[in-house]
């Protein structure tokens, strides 16, 4: 590259024109290479791979969502069963407390009746003694 030569205006114009022509030829070769059957086939193959990959990803997401839905349903069912069991236990406990309260009230009523009967018997005996003593 000897730049020491002084080039004229015409030489610079022809060099620029040659450079443009070379650039256009490279672009044309690239365009024809991109439009070649092999390149079209490679692009189609890449597109098919991309579509298959996206389909697999979508399938995995759908499976994951279905598994999460099944897990959520199982959890909800377990929670509902646990709540029902708790409710039944509370109800049984309340019924047992009510029954115990009723039995206690009945025992107290019987004791009170026995005390009343004993007191009445004492009063009657005292009255009988008073009448006898007259």
Secondary structure, DSSP 4 states (H G I P E B T S, - for coil): ----SPP-HHHHHHHHHHHHHHHHHHHHHHHHHHTSHHHHHHHHHHHHHHHHHHHHHHHHHHHHHHHHHHHHHHHHHHHHHHHHHHHHHHHHHHHHHHHHHHHHHHHHHHHHHHHHHHHHHHHHHHHHHHHHH-
